[in-house]
Amino acid sequence: MAAVQTPNPFRVFDALNSFHRTFALKAAIELDLFRHIAAGATRVAELSARLQASQKGVRVLCDYLTTCGFLQKHGDAYALAADTALFLDSKSPAYVGSGVFFLAHPRNVALFADLTEAVRRGGTPHGRGNLDAEAPIWVDFARWMAPLSALAAGALADAVNRPGQAMKVLDIAAGHGAYGLAIARLNPRAEIYAQDWKNVLALARERAEQAGAAERYHLIPGDAFEVELGSGYDVALLPNFLHHFDHAANVGLLRRVRAALAPGGRAAVVEFVPDDDRVTPAPAAAFSLTMLATTEHGDAYTLGELDAMLREAGFTATSARTVGPQTLLLAET
């Protein structure tokens, strides 16, 4: 006979306190706690001296992070969990901790604080949310989120690259530039045309200079729905952009993108794509809530919905592959 589980409020309590994990992790990243533990400072007194923080504060933070699974505790010594060592030690080549400065940005937190009204309206009650022209939050996005895009950027570059051939690449909402620059690194004959707000492109340009691709990195400042995009592109990149808008707006944008492509050109779309049930897989399904809180009309779209947008815009065929928690769609003209 199966054991009867007695309902308890632990899941409710955990959810109500879940913001504690976000800000504990943010504090640890700001203090560079994980790097110091990886470097051998494993006890409170040592960590307190290196972090220039109180012993009580360090103890409480480390114990809390242990309860969350980010740290392990053996006696009075702390160690990094395997995923913490890989992704949160700032010396690790796979470090993604900087993403907390965008994901827990005060602007995003404030928009989520009004989620009740967003549910009533079907979108943020704060105008266009994060989509105002030259919104400073997108500079912060470009500054902090590139490491979290590395996996999808590399997969996209591999999928669309034409080894040894000249390529003209349009990068819509280029942001940190990771997607276009991944192609530029693979193909020294690729010319990247990055579109975004002027304040964001200043940072993308810096990244291009650091990558040694500045001479092949061209800027298209302005609104993706209005600015002249140019023509003759072999591929157009739309990474993490369509989810900010509704179906009609996306079809209009995709028509503009298709018109900018050369015959035989392709569009490459990266998105969080939930299954048709809209509750699996969890990371993609949960992304709908982010769009509800932070945009006026955005959503996480199913594969069928994205395919319909692309076909309505004039693309003839699409294919999809999973890239970590996201999906890469390739659309043919």
C-alpha positions in Angstrom: 0.0 0.0 0.0 1.4 3.4 -1.0 2.2 5.7 1.9 -0.2 8.6 2.3 1.4 12.0 2.2 0.1 14.5 4.6 -0.2 18.0 3.0 2.1 20.5 4.6 2.9 24.2 3.9 6.6 23.8 3.2 6.3 24.4 -0.6 4.3 27.5 0.1 6.8 28.7 2.7 9.7 28.0 0.3 8.0 29.9 -2.5 7.3 32.9 -0.3 10.9 33.1 0.8 12.4 32.3 -2.6 13.6 35.8 -3.1 16.0 35.1 -0.2 18.0 32.7 -2.5 18.3 35.4 -5.3 19.7 38.0 -3.0 21.9 35.6 -1.0 23.4 34.5 -4.3 23.8 38.1 -5.4 25.6 39.0 -2.2 28.0 36.0 -2.6 28.7 37.1 -6.2 29.3 40.7 -5.2 31.7 39.6 -2.5 33.4 37.1 -4.8 32.8 34.5 -2.1 33.1 31.5 -4.4 36.4 32.5 -5.9 37.9 32.8 -2.4 36.6 29.4 -1.3 38.0 27.9 -4.5 41.4 29.5 -3.7 41.5 27.8 -0.4 39.9 30.1 2.1 37.4 27.6 3.5 36.7 28.8 7.1 34.8 31.8 8.4 37.8 33.6 9.8 39.8 33.4 6.6 36.8 34.4 4.5 36.0 37.3 6.7 39.5 38.7 6.3 39.5 38.3 2.5 36.0 39.6 2.0 36.4 42.4 4.5 33.1 41.3 6.0 31.9 40.4 9.5 32.5 36.9 10.7 28.8 36.6 11.6 27.7 37.8 8.2 30.0 35.3 6.4 28.9 32.5 8.6 25.2 33.1 8.1 25.6 33.6 4.3 27.7 30.5 3.9 25.4 28.3 6.0 22.4 29.6 4.1 24.1 28.8 0.7 24.8 25.4 2.1 21.1 24.8 2.8 20.5 25.7 -0.9 23.1 23.3 -2.2 25.6 25.9 -3.5 28.1 25.1 -0.8 29.0 22.0 1.2 30.1 22.0 4.8 32.5 19.6 6.5 33.0 20.5 10.1 33.7 24.2 10.1 35.1 24.2 6.5 33.1 25.1 3.3 33.6 23.7 -0.2 32.0 24.5 -3.5 29.4 22.1 -5.1 30.4 21.0 -8.5 28.1 23.3 -10.4 29.0 26.2 -8.2 32.7 25.6 -9.0 32.0 25.5 -12.7 29.6 28.4 -13.0 30.1 30.7 -10.0 33.8 30.8 -9.4 34.7 34.1 -11.2 38.0 32.5 -12.3 36.2 29.7 -14.1 36.0 30.0 -18.0 32.3 28.9 -17.7 31.5 31.7 -15.1 27.9 33.0 -15.5 27.5 34.8 -12.1 27.5 38.2 -13.7 23.9 37.5 -15.0 22.6 38.2 -11.5 23.2 41.9 -12.1 20.6 41.9 -14.9 18.2 39.2 -13.7 18.0 40.7 -10.2 18.2 44.3 -11.6 16.2 46.7 -9.4 14.1 47.6 -12.5 13.1 43.9 -13.0 12.4 43.4 -9.3 10.2 46.5 -9.3 8.2 45.2 -12.3 7.6 41.9 -10.7 6.4 43.6 -7.5 3.4 44.8 -9.6 2.7 41.3 -11.0 -0.9 41.3 -9.7 -1.8 44.2 -11.9 0.1 42.7 -14.8 -2.1 39.6 -14.5 -5.2 41.7 -14.5 -4.0 43.6 -17.6 -2.2 40.8 -19.5 1.0 42.8 -19.4 3.0 45.3 -17.3 1.1 48.3 -16.0 4.2 50.4 -16.5 3.9 51.5 -20.1 6.1 49.5 -22.4 8.0 48.0 -19.4 11.6 47.5 -20.3 11.1 48.4 -24.0 11.4 52.2 -24.0 13.9 53.6 -26.4 17.5 53.7 -25.1 16.4 52.1 -21.8 19.5 51.9 -19.6 18.6 48.4 -18.5 19.7 47.0 -21.9 23.1 48.4 -21.4 23.2 46.4 -18.2 21.9 43.4 -20.1 24.7 43.8 -22.6 27.3 44.2 -19.9 26.3 41.2 -17.7 24.5 38.6 -19.8 27.0 37.6 -22.4 28.3 34.5 -20.5 24.8 33.1 -20.2 24.4 33.4 -24.0 27.6 31.5 -24.8 26.1 28.1 -25.4 23.4 29.2 -27.7 25.7 31.7 -29.5 28.2 28.9 -30.3 25.5 26.5 -31.5 23.9 29.2 -33.7 27.3 30.1 -35.2 28.0 26.5 -36.0 24.6 26.1 -37.6 24.8 29.1 -40.0 28.5 29.5 -40.7 29.7 29.1 -44.3 33.3 28.1 -43.7 35.7 29.9 -46.0 33.0 31.9 -47.7 32.2 35.6 -47.4 29.1 36.2 -45.2 27.0 39.3 -44.6 25.2 38.9 -41.2 22.4 41.0 -39.7 22.3 40.8 -35.9 18.9 42.1 -34.7 18.9 43.4 -31.1 22.6 42.5 -30.9 22.9 43.5 -27.2 26.3 42.2 -26.0 27.1 41.1 -29.5 27.8 37.4 -28.5 25.8 35.9 -31.4 27.3 37.9 -34.2 30.8 37.8 -32.8 30.6 34.0 -32.4 30.2 33.9 -36.2 33.0 36.4 -36.7 35.3 34.2 -34.7 34.5 31.2 -36.8 34.6 32.9 -40.1 37.2 35.6 -40.8 35.3 36.6 -43.9 32.0 37.3 -42.1 30.9 40.9 -41.9 28.5 41.6 -39.0 25.9 44.4 -39.0 24.7 44.9 -35.5 21.3 46.6 -34.9 20.3 47.9 -31.4 19.9 51.1 -29.5 22.9 53.4 -29.8 23.7 53.2 -26.1 23.8 49.4 -26.2 25.9 49.3 -29.4 28.6 51.3 -27.8 29.3 48.3 -25.5 28.9 45.7 -28.4 31.5 47.7 -30.3 33.9 47.4 -27.4 33.3 43.6 -27.4 34.1 43.5 -31.1 37.3 45.4 -30.5 38.3 42.9 -27.8 37.6 40.1 -30.2 39.7 41.6 -32.9 36.7 42.0 -35.2 36.2 45.8 -35.1 36.9 46.3 -38.8 34.2 43.7 -39.7 31.6 45.0 -37.1 29.2 47.6 -38.4 26.6 49.4 -36.3 22.9 50.1 -37.2 21.6 52.2 -34.3 17.9 52.6 -33.9 14.5 50.8 -33.5 14.5 47.4 -35.2 10.9 48.1 -36.4 11.8 51.4 -38.1 15.5 51.8 -38.9 16.9 51.0 -42.4 18.3 47.5 -42.1 20.1 47.3 -45.4 19.9 44.3 -47.8 21.8 41.4 -49.2 22.3 39.5 -45.9 23.1 35.8 -46.0 21.7 35.3 -42.5 19.7 37.4 -40.0 20.0 36.7 -36.3 17.1 37.2 -33.9 18.3 36.0 -30.6 15.9 36.4 -27.6 13.9 39.2 -29.2 10.5 37.9 -30.5 9.3 37.1 -27.0 9.0 40.8 -26.2 6.2 41.4 -28.7 2.8 40.0 -29.8 2.2 37.9 -32.9 1.3 40.8 -35.2 4.3 42.9 -34.3 6.6 39.9 -34.8 5.2 39.1 -38.2 5.8 42.7 -39.2 9.4 42.6 -38.0 10.0 39.2 -39.7 8.8 40.6 -43.0 11.3 43.4 -42.7 14.0 40.9 -41.9 13.1 38.7 -44.9 13.2 41.7 -47.2 16.7 42.4 -46.0 17.9 38.8 -46.9 19.5 37.8 -50.1 17.9 35.0 -52.1 18.6 31.8 -50.2 19.2 33.7 -47.0 18.2 32.3 -43.6 16.8 33.7 -40.3 18.1 32.2 -37.1 15.8 32.6 -34.1 16.8 31.8 -30.5 13.9 31.6 -28.0 12.6 29.9 -24.8 10.1 27.6 -26.4 7.5 25.8 -24.2 5.7 22.6 -25.3 2.1 22.9 -26.4 1.0 22.2 -22.8 2.8 25.4 -21.8 4.1 23.9 -18.5 7.0 21.8 -19.9 10.0 22.1 -20.0 9.9 24.2 -16.9 12.6 26.8 -17.7 11.0 27.7 -21.0 7.4 27.5 -19.7 8.3 29.8 -16.7 9.7 32.4 -19.0 6.2 33.5 -19.9 5.9 35.0 -16.4 9.0 37.1 -17.0 7.4 38.5 -20.2 4.1 39.1 -18.4 5.8 41.1 -15.7 8.3 43.1 -17.8 6.6 43.7 -21.2 3.3 45.1 -22.5 2.5 42.3 -25.0 5.3 39.7 -24.8 5.1 35.9 -24.2 7.0 32.7 -24.5 5.8 31.1 -27.8 5.4 27.5 -28.7 7.2 26.0 -31.7 3.9 26.0 -33.7 3.3 29.7 -32.9 6.8 30.7 -34.0 6.6 28.6 -37.1 3.3 30.4 -38.0 4.8 33.8 -37.5 7.7 32.9 -39.8 5.5 31.4 -42.5 3.1 34.4 -42.4 6.2 36.6 -42.9 7.1 34.7 -46.0 9.6 32.1 -44.9 9.0 28.8 -46.5 10.4 26.2 -44.0 11.7 26.0 -40.5 13.8 23.5 -38.5 14.5 23.5 -34.8 17.1 22.1 -32.4 17.4 22.3 -28.6 20.3 24.4 -27.3 20.4 24.0 -23.5 17.2 25.5 -22.1 16.5 27.2 -25.4 15.5 26.4 -29.0 17.3 27.5 -32.2 15.0 27.8 -35.2 16.4 28.2 -38.7 14.0 29.6 -41.3 14.5 29.5 -45.1 13.4 32.2 -47.5 
